[in-house]
Amino acid sequence: MASVQYYDTLIIGNGALGLFLAEELITRGSGTIAVAGPRGRETGASQAAGAMLGCFGEVTTETLRTEPARIKFEMSRAAHRLWPQVLRRLESDAPAGQPPLKVAESTHVVLNTCGSYLDSVNYAAMTDALTAYGEDVHEVDPGEIVGYHPRADQRALRALHLPGEGAVDARRLLAALEGRLERAGVTLADQNAEALVTVDDRVCGVRLANGVHMEAETVVVAGGARGASLLQTALTPSQLIPLFAGRGFALVTRRVSGTPFESVVRTPNRAFACGLHVVPLGGGREYLGATNSVAKEPLTSVPMTDVHFLTQCAMQQLDEEVTHHEVEQWLVGNRPVTLDGFPLIGWSALPGLYLLTGTYRDGLHCAPLLAANAANELQGKERLIDDLFTPVRRLIQTRTVEHSIEEYVQHCLAGWFESQAAPHGSTSWLATIYRQQATAFYDWLGIDYGLGPDLVAYALGSPHNAQEIRRSLRTHHGHSAPEPVGSARSGD
Ligand SMILES: Cc1cc2nc3c(=O)[nH]c(=O)nc-3n(C[C@H](O)[C@H](O)[C@H](O)COP(=O)(O)OP(=O)(O)OC[C@H]3O[C@@H](n4cnc5c(N)ncnc54)[C@H](O)[C@@H]3O)c2cc1C
Protein backbone atom coordinates (compact mmCIF):
# COMPACT_ATOMS: atom_id res chain seq x y z
CA MET A 1 0.00 0.00 0.00
CA ALA A 2 1.30 3.50 -0.88
CA SER A 3 2.57 5.51 2.09
CA VAL A 4 0.71 8.70 3.06
CA GLN A 5 2.11 11.88 4.60
CA TYR A 6 -0.12 14.54 6.19
CA TYR A 7 0.41 18.34 6.35
CA ASP A 8 -1.65 21.42 7.04
CA THR A 9 -0.56 23.04 3.78
CA LEU A 10 0.89 21.32 0.76
CA ILE A 11 2.50 23.53 -1.88
CA ILE A 12 3.17 22.06 -5.31
CA GLY A 13 5.94 23.97 -7.05
CA ASN A 14 9.32 25.10 -5.72
CA GLY A 15 9.73 28.28 -7.76
CA ALA A 16 9.64 31.78 -6.30
CA LEU A 17 5.91 31.69 -5.63
CA GLY A 18 5.81 28.33 -3.87
CA LEU A 19 8.90 29.03 -1.75
CA PHE A 20 7.82 32.54 -0.80
CA LEU A 21 4.42 31.22 0.29
CA ALA A 22 6.05 28.53 2.45
CA GLU A 23 8.37 31.17 3.91
CA GLU A 24 5.45 33.48 4.68
CA LEU A 25 3.58 30.64 6.39
CA ILE A 26 6.53 29.62 8.60
CA THR A 27 7.11 33.27 9.52
CA ARG A 28 3.47 33.33 10.72
CA GLY A 29 3.89 29.95 12.45
CA SER A 30 1.08 28.40 10.40
CA GLY A 31 1.18 24.64 10.98
CA THR A 32 2.98 21.90 9.07
CA ILE A 33 4.05 22.65 5.52
CA ALA A 34 5.46 20.64 2.63
CA VAL A 35 6.73 21.89 -0.73
CA ALA A 36 6.99 19.43 -3.62
CA GLY A 37 9.06 20.07 -6.73
CA PRO A 38 12.10 18.59 -8.46
CA ARG A 39 15.29 20.19 -7.07
CA GLY A 40 16.68 20.86 -10.57
CA ARG A 41 13.66 23.04 -11.44
CA GLU A 42 14.04 22.22 -15.16
CA THR A 43 11.50 24.26 -17.16
CA GLY A 44 10.90 26.57 -14.15
CA ALA A 45 10.83 30.31 -14.74
CA SER A 46 12.33 31.49 -11.44
CA GLN A 47 15.66 29.69 -11.85
CA ALA A 48 16.13 31.41 -15.25
CA ALA A 49 14.94 34.87 -14.26
CA GLY A 50 16.97 38.05 -14.44
CA ALA A 51 15.05 38.94 -11.30
CA MET A 52 14.79 42.63 -12.04
CA LEU A 53 12.67 44.29 -9.38
CA GLY A 54 11.04 46.56 -11.92
CA CYS A 55 7.83 48.61 -11.78
CA PHE A 56 8.18 51.63 -14.06
CA GLY A 57 10.86 49.76 -16.03
CA GLU A 58 8.14 47.27 -17.08
CA VAL A 59 5.65 49.92 -18.19
CA THR A 60 4.32 49.88 -21.76
CA THR A 61 1.47 51.70 -23.46
CA GLU A 62 -0.77 48.88 -22.19
CA THR A 63 0.02 49.39 -18.49
CA LEU A 64 -2.24 52.30 -17.66
CA ARG A 65 -4.57 52.07 -20.67
CA THR A 66 -7.13 49.83 -18.96
CA GLU A 67 -8.34 49.32 -15.42
CA PRO A 68 -7.24 45.65 -15.07
CA ALA A 69 -3.73 46.50 -16.29
CA ARG A 70 -3.58 49.47 -13.92
CA ILE A 71 -4.61 47.22 -11.03
CA LYS A 72 -1.82 44.81 -11.96
CA PHE A 73 0.67 47.69 -12.08
CA GLU A 74 -0.38 48.84 -8.62
CA MET A 75 0.04 45.28 -7.38
CA SER A 76 3.61 45.44 -8.65
CA ARG A 77 4.18 48.75 -6.81
CA ALA A 78 2.84 47.24 -3.59
CA ALA A 79 5.17 44.24 -4.06
CA HIS A 80 8.09 46.59 -4.59
CA ARG A 81 7.62 48.13 -1.15
CA LEU A 82 7.95 44.70 0.50
CA TRP A 83 11.40 43.83 -0.87
CA PRO A 84 13.61 45.66 1.66
CA GLN A 85 12.05 43.81 4.60
CA VAL A 86 12.03 40.48 2.69
CA LEU A 87 15.75 40.76 1.95
CA ARG A 88 16.54 41.78 5.55
CA ARG A 89 14.65 38.72 6.84
CA LEU A 90 16.34 36.29 4.45
CA GLU A 91 19.82 37.71 4.95
CA SER A 92 19.56 37.80 8.74
CA ASP A 93 18.63 34.12 8.71
CA ALA A 94 21.35 33.04 6.23
CA PRO A 95 24.69 31.50 7.26
CA ALA A 96 27.37 34.18 7.85
CA GLY A 97 29.59 35.36 4.99
CA GLN A 98 27.02 35.19 2.17
CA PRO A 99 27.10 38.06 -0.37
CA PRO A 100 23.96 40.26 -0.45
CA LEU A 101 21.05 38.86 -2.48
CA LYS A 102 20.47 42.26 -4.03
CA VAL A 103 22.92 42.71 -6.89
CA ALA A 104 21.82 46.05 -8.36
CA GLU A 105 20.23 49.13 -6.82
CA SER A 106 18.87 50.77 -9.95
CA THR A 107 17.95 50.39 -13.62
CA HIS A 108 18.78 52.38 -16.74
CA VAL A 109 16.29 52.06 -19.58
CA VAL A 110 17.93 52.90 -22.91
CA LEU A 111 16.02 54.04 -25.97
CA ASN A 112 17.85 52.96 -29.13
CA THR A 113 16.59 52.45 -32.68
CA CYS A 114 17.31 48.70 -32.89
CA GLY A 115 13.63 47.82 -32.55
CA SER A 116 10.92 49.99 -33.99
CA TYR A 117 8.48 52.76 -33.04
CA LEU A 118 7.28 50.49 -30.25
CA ASP A 119 10.29 51.35 -28.07
CA SER A 120 9.67 55.08 -28.46
CA VAL A 121 6.03 54.88 -27.43
CA ASN A 122 6.82 52.56 -24.53
CA TYR A 123 9.64 54.82 -23.35
CA ALA A 124 7.19 57.73 -23.43
CA ALA A 125 4.66 55.59 -21.53
CA MET A 126 7.29 55.09 -18.79
CA THR A 127 7.99 58.80 -18.38
CA ASP A 128 4.23 59.51 -18.45
CA ALA A 129 3.63 56.86 -15.77
CA LEU A 130 6.38 58.31 -13.56
CA THR A 131 4.76 61.72 -13.87
CA ALA A 132 1.26 60.35 -13.26
CA TYR A 133 2.46 58.71 -10.04
CA GLY A 134 4.29 61.82 -8.85
CA GLU A 135 7.77 60.34 -9.33
CA ASP A 136 10.76 62.23 -10.70
CA VAL A 137 11.79 61.59 -14.30
CA HIS A 138 15.59 61.24 -14.32
CA GLU A 139 16.78 61.38 -17.91
CA VAL A 140 20.53 60.86 -18.20
CA ASP A 141 23.16 60.93 -20.92
CA PRO A 142 23.45 57.28 -22.09
CA GLY A 143 27.20 57.81 -22.45
CA GLU A 144 27.44 58.13 -18.67
CA ILE A 145 25.99 54.70 -17.88
CA VAL A 146 28.81 52.64 -16.38
CA GLY A 147 29.57 49.59 -18.57
CA TYR A 148 27.33 50.67 -21.45
CA HIS A 149 29.44 50.59 -24.64
CA PRO A 150 27.21 49.57 -27.57
CA ARG A 151 28.30 49.46 -31.19
CA ALA A 152 28.36 53.03 -32.53
CA ASP A 153 25.40 52.50 -34.85
CA GLN A 154 23.25 50.88 -32.13
CA ARG A 155 23.79 53.39 -29.35
CA ALA A 156 20.93 55.02 -27.51
CA LEU A 157 20.37 58.75 -27.63
CA ARG A 158 18.09 58.80 -24.58
CA ALA A 159 18.14 56.96 -21.26
CA LEU A 160 16.07 56.95 -18.11
CA HIS A 161 17.44 56.23 -14.66
CA LEU A 162 15.12 54.42 -12.22
CA PRO A 163 16.91 54.70 -8.87
CA GLY A 164 14.78 52.32 -6.79
CA GLU A 165 14.52 49.51 -9.35
CA GLY A 166 17.40 47.06 -8.92
CA ALA A 167 17.66 43.29 -9.12
CA VAL A 168 18.38 40.22 -7.01
CA ASP A 169 20.29 37.08 -7.97
CA ALA A 170 17.38 34.71 -8.60
CA ARG A 171 19.38 31.51 -8.18
CA ARG A 172 20.86 32.59 -4.85
CA LEU A 173 17.44 33.87 -3.75
CA LEU A 174 15.89 30.43 -4.34
CA ALA A 175 18.76 28.80 -2.42
CA ALA A 176 18.32 31.27 0.48
CA LEU A 177 14.58 30.57 0.63
CA GLU A 178 15.18 26.82 0.56
CA GLY A 179 17.81 27.10 3.28
CA ARG A 180 15.45 29.04 5.54
CA LEU A 181 12.64 26.52 4.95
CA GLU A 182 14.92 23.56 5.68
CA ARG A 183 16.12 25.14 8.91
CA ALA A 184 12.49 25.73 9.90
CA GLY A 185 11.63 22.07 9.38
CA VAL A 186 9.54 22.42 6.22
CA THR A 187 9.44 19.21 4.17
CA LEU A 188 10.99 19.79 0.75
CA ALA A 189 10.08 16.81 -1.43
CA ASP A 190 12.35 16.47 -4.47
CA GLN A 191 9.46 14.99 -6.43
CA ASN A 192 7.00 15.60 -9.21
CA ALA A 193 3.30 15.54 -8.34
CA GLU A 194 1.53 13.42 -10.92
CA ALA A 195 -2.12 13.88 -9.96
CA LEU A 196 -4.34 15.81 -7.60
CA VAL A 197 -6.30 13.53 -5.26
CA THR A 198 -9.94 14.43 -4.58
CA VAL A 199 -12.49 13.02 -2.18
CA ASP A 200 -16.12 14.05 -2.71
CA ASP A 201 -14.98 16.81 -5.08
CA ARG A 202 -12.66 18.30 -2.45
CA VAL A 203 -8.94 18.36 -3.26
CA CYS A 204 -7.12 16.74 -0.37
CA GLY A 205 -3.67 15.89 -1.70
CA VAL A 206 -1.45 14.69 -4.50
CA ARG A 207 0.11 11.47 -5.73
CA LEU A 208 3.85 11.87 -6.24
CA ALA A 209 5.87 10.18 -8.97
CA ASN A 210 7.44 7.85 -6.36
CA GLY A 211 3.98 6.60 -5.38
CA VAL A 212 3.83 8.49 -2.06
CA HIS A 213 0.55 10.28 -1.32
CA MET A 214 0.81 13.67 0.36
CA GLU A 215 -2.40 14.88 1.96
CA ALA A 216 -3.30 18.28 3.36
CA GLU A 217 -6.21 20.43 4.37
CA THR A 218 -5.17 22.89 1.68
CA VAL A 219 -3.30 22.20 -1.55
CA VAL A 220 -1.70 25.18 -3.31
CA VAL A 221 -0.58 24.68 -6.90
CA ALA A 222 2.26 27.09 -7.71
CA GLY A 223 3.71 24.96 -10.48
CA GLY A 224 4.31 27.70 -13.04
CA ALA A 225 3.78 26.80 -16.68
CA ARG A 226 4.16 23.09 -15.96
CA GLY A 227 1.52 23.21 -13.24
CA ALA A 228 -1.23 23.22 -15.90
CA SER A 229 -0.95 19.47 -16.54
CA LEU A 230 -1.33 18.75 -12.81
CA LEU A 231 -4.36 21.03 -12.53
CA GLN A 232 -5.97 19.25 -15.46
CA THR A 233 -6.08 16.03 -13.41
CA ALA A 234 -8.87 17.56 -11.28
CA LEU A 235 -10.23 20.69 -12.97
CA THR A 236 -12.31 20.52 -16.15
CA PRO A 237 -11.32 22.72 -19.14
CA SER A 238 -14.08 25.18 -18.27
CA GLN A 239 -12.76 25.48 -14.70
CA LEU A 240 -9.23 26.40 -15.72
CA ILE A 241 -8.17 29.40 -17.80
CA PRO A 242 -5.55 27.97 -20.20
CA LEU A 243 -1.92 28.42 -19.27
CA PHE A 244 0.87 28.65 -21.84
CA ALA A 245 4.64 28.62 -21.52
CA GLY A 246 6.59 31.76 -22.44
CA ARG A 247 9.93 30.08 -23.03
CA GLY A 248 12.91 32.32 -22.35
CA PHE A 249 16.63 31.92 -22.88
CA ALA A 250 19.29 33.78 -20.87
CA LEU A 251 22.98 33.46 -20.00
CA VAL A 252 25.10 33.89 -16.92
CA THR A 253 28.48 35.10 -18.16
CA ARG A 254 31.85 36.12 -16.72
CA ARG A 255 33.41 39.36 -17.95
CA VAL A 256 37.03 39.13 -19.05
CA SER A 257 37.55 42.65 -20.44
CA GLY A 258 36.04 46.11 -20.30
CA THR A 259 34.20 47.97 -17.57
CA PRO A 260 31.55 45.96 -15.68
CA PHE A 261 27.96 47.19 -15.49
CA GLU A 262 26.91 48.59 -12.11
CA SER A 263 23.16 48.84 -12.70
CA VAL A 264 20.56 46.91 -14.65
CA VAL A 265 20.59 48.23 -18.23
CA ARG A 266 17.60 47.34 -20.38
CA THR A 267 15.47 48.28 -23.34
CA PRO A 268 11.69 48.71 -22.93
CA ASN A 269 9.53 45.58 -22.93
CA ARG A 270 8.97 43.92 -26.28
CA ALA A 271 6.90 40.88 -27.32
CA PHE A 272 9.08 37.88 -28.22
CA ALA A 273 11.52 39.13 -25.51
CA CYS A 274 11.18 40.92 -22.20
CA GLY A 275 13.38 43.74 -23.29
CA LEU A 276 17.09 43.11 -23.74
CA HIS A 277 18.80 43.40 -20.37
CA VAL A 278 22.01 42.93 -18.43
CA VAL A 279 22.00 42.35 -14.67
CA PRO A 280 25.34 42.70 -12.86
CA LEU A 281 25.58 39.69 -10.53
CA GLY A 282 28.77 40.68 -8.71
CA GLY A 283 32.22 39.08 -8.86
CA GLY A 284 32.56 39.90 -12.56
CA ARG A 285 29.47 37.89 -13.54
CA GLU A 286 26.72 39.35 -15.72
CA TYR A 287 23.28 37.95 -16.57
CA LEU A 288 22.16 38.57 -20.16
CA GLY A 289 18.50 38.10 -21.00
CA ALA A 290 16.11 37.21 -22.42
CA THR A 291 14.10 35.78 -25.30
CA ASN A 292 10.42 34.89 -25.12
CA SER A 293 8.29 32.67 -27.34
CA VAL A 294 4.96 31.20 -26.33
CA ALA A 295 4.37 27.45 -26.61
CA LYS A 296 1.67 25.14 -25.27
CA GLU A 297 4.05 23.04 -23.17
CA PRO A 298 7.17 24.08 -21.25
CA LEU A 299 10.42 23.25 -23.01
CA THR A 300 13.94 22.71 -21.70
CA SER A 301 15.94 23.55 -24.83
CA VAL A 302 16.12 26.55 -27.16
CA PRO A 303 16.56 26.93 -30.92
CA MET A 304 19.89 28.24 -32.23
CA THR A 305 18.11 31.33 -33.50
CA ASP A 306 17.35 32.39 -29.89
CA VAL A 307 21.00 31.89 -28.93
CA HIS A 308 22.12 33.91 -31.93
CA PHE A 309 19.55 36.65 -31.31
CA LEU A 310 20.36 37.15 -27.63
CA THR A 311 24.14 37.06 -27.98
CA GLN A 312 24.13 39.36 -31.00
CA CYS A 313 21.81 41.86 -29.31
CA ALA A 314 23.94 41.87 -26.15
CA MET A 315 27.21 42.31 -28.07
CA GLN A 316 25.84 45.09 -30.25
CA GLN A 317 23.29 46.93 -28.12
CA LEU A 318 24.83 46.68 -24.62
CA ASP A 319 28.60 46.34 -24.76
CA GLU A 320 30.93 45.25 -27.55
CA GLU A 321 33.17 43.61 -24.92
CA VAL A 322 30.42 41.03 -24.33
CA THR A 323 31.99 39.24 -27.33
CA HIS A 324 34.75 38.08 -24.97
CA HIS A 325 32.52 37.04 -22.05
CA GLU A 326 32.85 33.45 -20.86
CA VAL A 327 29.51 31.64 -20.63
CA GLU A 328 29.06 30.03 -17.20
CA GLN A 329 25.41 28.97 -17.36
CA TRP A 330 22.78 28.54 -20.08
CA LEU A 331 19.36 29.19 -18.63
CA VAL A 332 16.04 28.13 -20.12
CA GLY A 333 12.81 28.85 -18.25
CA ASN A 334 9.11 29.01 -19.02
CA ARG A 335 7.07 31.99 -17.89
CA PRO A 336 3.51 30.99 -16.89
CA VAL A 337 1.22 33.01 -19.17
CA THR A 338 -2.57 32.83 -19.22
CA LEU A 339 -4.88 33.24 -22.20
CA ASP A 340 -5.84 36.74 -21.05
CA GLY A 341 -2.37 37.65 -19.77
CA PHE A 342 -3.43 38.14 -16.13
CA PRO A 343 -2.44 35.96 -13.16
CA LEU A 344 -4.52 33.26 -11.48
CA ILE A 345 -4.49 34.01 -7.76
CA GLY A 346 -7.05 32.59 -5.36
CA TRP A 347 -9.36 29.68 -4.60
CA SER A 348 -10.18 27.45 -7.55
CA ALA A 349 -13.55 26.00 -8.47
CA LEU A 350 -12.77 22.97 -6.25
CA PRO A 351 -12.73 23.29 -2.44
CA GLY A 352 -9.30 22.77 -0.89
CA LEU A 353 -7.40 23.89 -4.01
CA TYR A 354 -5.73 27.32 -4.20
CA LEU A 355 -3.94 28.61 -7.34
CA LEU A 356 -0.87 30.83 -7.37
CA THR A 357 0.35 31.17 -10.93
CA GLY A 358 0.08 32.93 -14.30
CA THR A 359 2.47 35.74 -13.38
CA TYR A 360 4.18 35.89 -16.80
CA ARG A 361 7.04 38.46 -16.84
CA ASP A 362 7.22 39.85 -13.33
CA GLY A 363 6.25 37.02 -11.02
CA LEU A 364 9.50 36.95 -9.14
CA HIS A 365 9.18 40.62 -8.29
CA CYS A 366 5.54 40.19 -7.22
CA ALA A 367 6.14 36.93 -5.31
CA PRO A 368 6.43 38.33 -1.75
CA LEU A 369 3.11 40.18 -2.07
CA LEU A 370 1.33 37.28 -3.76
CA ALA A 371 2.62 34.97 -1.02
CA ALA A 372 1.41 37.29 1.75
CA ASN A 373 -1.96 37.56 0.02
CA ALA A 374 -2.22 33.78 -0.36
CA ALA A 375 -1.28 33.25 3.30
CA ASN A 376 -4.03 35.68 4.30
CA GLU A 377 -6.58 33.87 2.17
CA LEU A 378 -5.56 30.45 3.48
CA GLN A 379 -6.05 31.82 7.00
CA GLY A 380 -9.43 33.32 6.14
CA LYS A 381 -8.12 36.87 6.40
CA GLU A 382 -8.62 39.80 4.07
CA ARG A 383 -7.06 39.77 0.60
CA LEU A 384 -4.16 42.12 -0.04
CA ILE A 385 -4.73 42.33 -3.78
CA ASP A 386 -7.77 42.97 -5.95
CA ASP A 387 -10.01 39.93 -6.50
CA LEU A 388 -9.98 40.57 -10.26
CA PHE A 389 -7.35 37.85 -10.66
CA THR A 390 -9.36 35.08 -9.04
CA PRO A 391 -8.90 31.85 -11.06
CA VAL A 392 -12.66 31.46 -11.31
CA ARG A 393 -13.46 34.25 -13.74
CA ARG A 394 -14.31 35.12 -17.27
CA LEU A 395 -11.38 36.14 -19.43
CA ILE A 396 -10.32 39.69 -18.59
CA GLN A 397 -10.85 41.71 -21.77
CA THR A 398 -8.54 44.66 -22.40
CA ARG A 399 -8.28 44.75 -26.20
CA THR A 400 -10.59 45.01 -29.15
CA VAL A 401 -9.71 42.83 -32.12
CA GLU A 402 -8.56 45.94 -34.00
CA HIS A 403 -6.29 46.95 -31.11
CA SER A 404 -4.84 43.44 -30.92
CA ILE A 405 -4.06 43.45 -34.67
CA GLU A 406 -2.24 46.80 -34.50
CA GLU A 407 -0.35 45.77 -31.36
CA TYR A 408 0.74 42.55 -33.08
CA VAL A 409 1.93 44.55 -36.09
CA GLN A 410 4.02 46.89 -33.92
CA HIS A 411 5.62 44.06 -31.95
CA CYS A 412 6.42 42.12 -35.12
CA LEU A 413 8.03 45.19 -36.67
CA ALA A 414 10.17 45.69 -33.57
CA GLY A 415 11.20 42.02 -33.63
CA TRP A 416 11.92 42.15 -37.36
CA PHE A 417 14.28 45.11 -37.12
CA GLU A 418 15.94 43.98 -33.90
CA SER A 419 16.76 40.57 -35.39
CA GLN A 420 18.27 42.36 -38.39
CA ALA A 421 16.32 40.15 -40.76
CA ALA A 422 16.95 40.48 -44.51
CA PRO A 423 16.97 44.20 -45.32
CA HIS A 424 14.30 44.16 -48.01
CA GLY A 425 10.86 45.72 -47.86
CA SER A 426 9.85 49.04 -46.36
CA THR A 427 8.40 49.45 -42.86
CA SER A 428 4.91 50.09 -44.23
CA TRP A 429 5.14 47.05 -46.54
CA LEU A 430 6.12 44.84 -43.60
CA ALA A 431 3.34 46.32 -41.46
CA THR A 432 0.82 45.50 -44.20
CA ILE A 433 1.98 41.87 -44.32
CA TYR A 434 1.73 41.47 -40.53
CA ARG A 435 -1.66 43.24 -40.47
CA GLN A 436 -3.02 40.95 -43.21
CA GLN A 437 -1.82 37.89 -41.29
CA ALA A 438 -3.48 38.96 -38.06
CA THR A 439 -6.68 40.16 -39.77
CA ALA A 440 -7.04 36.85 -41.62
CA PHE A 441 -6.61 35.02 -38.30
CA TYR A 442 -9.33 37.07 -36.58
CA ASP A 443 -11.67 36.67 -39.60
CA TRP A 444 -11.24 32.91 -39.31
CA LEU A 445 -11.53 32.98 -35.50
CA GLY A 446 -14.91 34.74 -35.56
CA ILE A 447 -14.73 35.64 -31.84
CA ASP A 448 -14.74 39.21 -30.59
CA TYR A 449 -11.80 38.92 -28.17
CA GLY A 450 -8.45 40.68 -28.63
CA LEU A 451 -5.41 38.60 -27.63
CA GLY A 452 -1.97 39.83 -26.61
CA PRO A 453 0.69 39.90 -29.35
CA ASP A 454 2.54 36.83 -28.01
CA LEU A 455 -0.63 34.75 -28.22
CA VAL A 456 -1.52 36.00 -31.69
CA ALA A 457 1.98 34.91 -32.76
CA TYR A 458 1.41 31.54 -31.07
CA ALA A 459 -1.92 31.07 -32.87
CA LEU A 460 -0.33 31.94 -36.21
CA GLY A 461 2.41 29.37 -35.57
CA SER A 462 0.37 26.40 -36.85
CA PRO A 463 -3.23 25.38 -37.66
CA HIS A 464 -3.17 23.23 -34.53
CA ASN A 465 -2.30 26.25 -32.34
CA ALA A 466 -5.00 28.34 -34.00
CA GLN A 467 -7.60 25.61 -33.38
CA GLU A 468 -6.55 25.39 -29.77
CA ILE A 469 -6.90 29.13 -29.22
CA ARG A 470 -10.35 29.04 -30.83
CA ARG A 471 -11.40 26.11 -28.63
CA SER A 472 -10.12 27.91 -25.49
CA LEU A 473 -11.84 31.17 -26.37
CA ARG A 474 -15.11 29.34 -27.06
CA THR A 475 -14.85 27.74 -23.62
CA HIS A 476 -13.80 30.81 -21.64
CA HIS A 477 -15.20 33.83 -23.42
CA GLY A 478 -18.88 34.64 -23.31
CA HIS A 479 -19.83 32.11 -20.65
CA SER A 480 -20.82 32.91 -17.11
CA ALA A 481 -18.05 32.02 -14.71
CA PRO A 482 -18.87 29.69 -11.81
CA GLU A 483 -18.64 31.09 -8.29
CA PRO A 484 -15.29 30.60 -6.54
CA VAL A 485 -15.86 28.09 -3.78
CA GLY A 486 -13.12 29.08 -1.29
CA SER A 487 -11.92 27.05 1.59
CA ALA A 488 -10.26 29.22 4.22
CA ARG A 489 -9.47 27.32 7.40
CA SER A 490 -11.29 29.82 9.48
CA GLY A 491 -14.11 32.00 8.39
CA ASP A 492 -15.90 29.73 5.87
C1 LIG B 1 14.21 34.24 -18.89
C2 LIG B 1 13.26 34.81 -17.87
C3 LIG B 1 13.51 36.06 -17.31
C4 LIG B 1 12.64 36.58 -16.35
N1 LIG B 1 12.94 37.77 -15.75
C5 LIG B 1 12.17 38.24 -14.74
C6 LIG B 1 12.52 39.41 -14.04
O1 LIG B 1 13.52 40.05 -14.34
N2 LIG B 1 11.72 39.82 -13.00
C7 LIG B 1 10.59 39.12 -12.63
O2 LIG B 1 9.91 39.52 -11.69
N3 LIG B 1 10.23 38.01 -13.32
C8 LIG B 1 10.99 37.55 -14.35
N4 LIG B 1 10.62 36.43 -15.03
C9 LIG B 1 9.30 35.84 -14.77
C10 LIG B 1 9.33 35.07 -13.46
O3 LIG B 1 10.44 34.22 -13.49
C11 LIG B 1 8.04 34.27 -13.27
O4 LIG B 1 6.91 35.09 -13.40
C12 LIG B 1 8.02 33.64 -11.87
O5 LIG B 1 9.31 33.23 -11.51
C13 LIG B 1 7.09 32.46 -11.82
O6 LIG B 1 7.31 31.79 -10.60
P1 LIG B 1 6.53 30.46 -10.25
O7 LIG B 1 6.99 30.04 -8.92
O8 LIG B 1 5.08 30.66 -10.46
O9 LIG B 1 6.93 29.43 -11.40
P2 LIG B 1 8.29 28.63 -11.65
O10 LIG B 1 9.46 29.41 -11.32
O11 LIG B 1 8.17 28.08 -13.02
O12 LIG B 1 8.24 27.47 -10.59
C14 LIG B 1 7.32 26.42 -10.63
C15 LIG B 1 8.04 25.17 -10.18
O13 LIG B 1 7.06 24.16 -9.99
C16 LIG B 1 7.59 22.94 -10.41
N5 LIG B 1 6.48 22.07 -10.81
C17 LIG B 1 5.65 22.22 -11.86
N6 LIG B 1 4.74 21.21 -11.90
C18 LIG B 1 5.02 20.44 -10.84
C19 LIG B 1 4.46 19.22 -10.35
N7 LIG B 1 3.42 18.63 -10.97
N8 LIG B 1 5.00 18.65 -9.25
C20 LIG B 1 6.04 19.24 -8.60
N9 LIG B 1 6.62 20.38 -9.03
C21 LIG B 1 6.11 20.97 -10.13
C22 LIG B 1 8.48 23.28 -11.60
O14 LIG B 1 9.48 22.31 -11.73
C23 LIG B 1 9.01 24.66 -11.24
O15 LIG B 1 10.31 24.62 -10.71
C24 LIG B 1 11.48 35.86 -15.98
C25 LIG B 1 11.24 34.61 -16.54
C26 LIG B 1 12.13 34.08 -17.47
C27 LIG B 1 11.85 32.72 -18.04
The ligand as a Gaussian input file, in Angstrom:
#p B3LYP/6-31G(d) Opt

LIG

0 1
 C       14.213000      34.244000     -18.885000
 C       13.263000      34.811000     -17.867000
 C       13.515000      36.060000     -17.307000
 C       12.641000      36.584000     -16.350000
 N       12.942000      37.772000     -15.754000
 C       12.167000      38.239000     -14.745000
 C       12.517000      39.414000     -14.039000
 O       13.521000      40.051000     -14.341000
 N       11.716000      39.824000     -13.004000
 C       10.595000      39.122000     -12.631000
 O        9.911000      39.515000     -11.689000
 N       10.227000      38.010000     -13.316000
 C       10.986000      37.551000     -14.346000
 N       10.621000      36.432000     -15.033000
 C        9.305000      35.835000     -14.768000
 C        9.328000      35.066000     -13.459000
 O       10.440000      34.217000     -13.487000
 C        8.045000      34.269000     -13.274000
 O        6.908000      35.094000     -13.398000
 C        8.020000      33.635000     -11.868000
 O        9.308000      33.228000     -11.511000
 C        7.095000      32.458000     -11.821000
 O        7.311000      31.787000     -10.603000
 P        6.529000      30.458000     -10.255000
 O        6.995000      30.040000      -8.920000
 O        5.077000      30.661000     -10.459000
 O        6.934000      29.429000     -11.398000
 P        8.289000      28.630000     -11.648000
 O        9.460000      29.413000     -11.322000
 O        8.169000      28.084000     -13.022000
 O        8.240000      27.475000     -10.589000
 C        7.320000      26.418000     -10.633000
 C        8.039000      25.173000     -10.180000
 O        7.065000      24.161000      -9.987000
 C        7.591000      22.944000     -10.408000
 N        6.480000      22.072000     -10.808000
 C        5.649000      22.222000     -11.857000
 N        4.743000      21.212000     -11.904000
 C        5.025000      20.435000     -10.842000
 C        4.457000      19.219000     -10.351000
 N        3.424000      18.625000     -10.969000
 N        4.996000      18.655000      -9.246000
 C        6.039000      19.244000      -8.596000
 N        6.615000      20.384000      -9.026000
 C        6.114000      20.974000     -10.129000
 C        8.476000      23.281000     -11.596000
 O        9.483000      22.311000     -11.726000
 C        9.009000      24.661000     -11.239000
 O       10.312000      24.624000     -10.715000
 C       11.477000      35.864000     -15.982000
 C       11.242000      34.609000     -16.540000
 C       12.127000      34.080000     -17.470000
 C       11.853000      32.716000     -18.040000

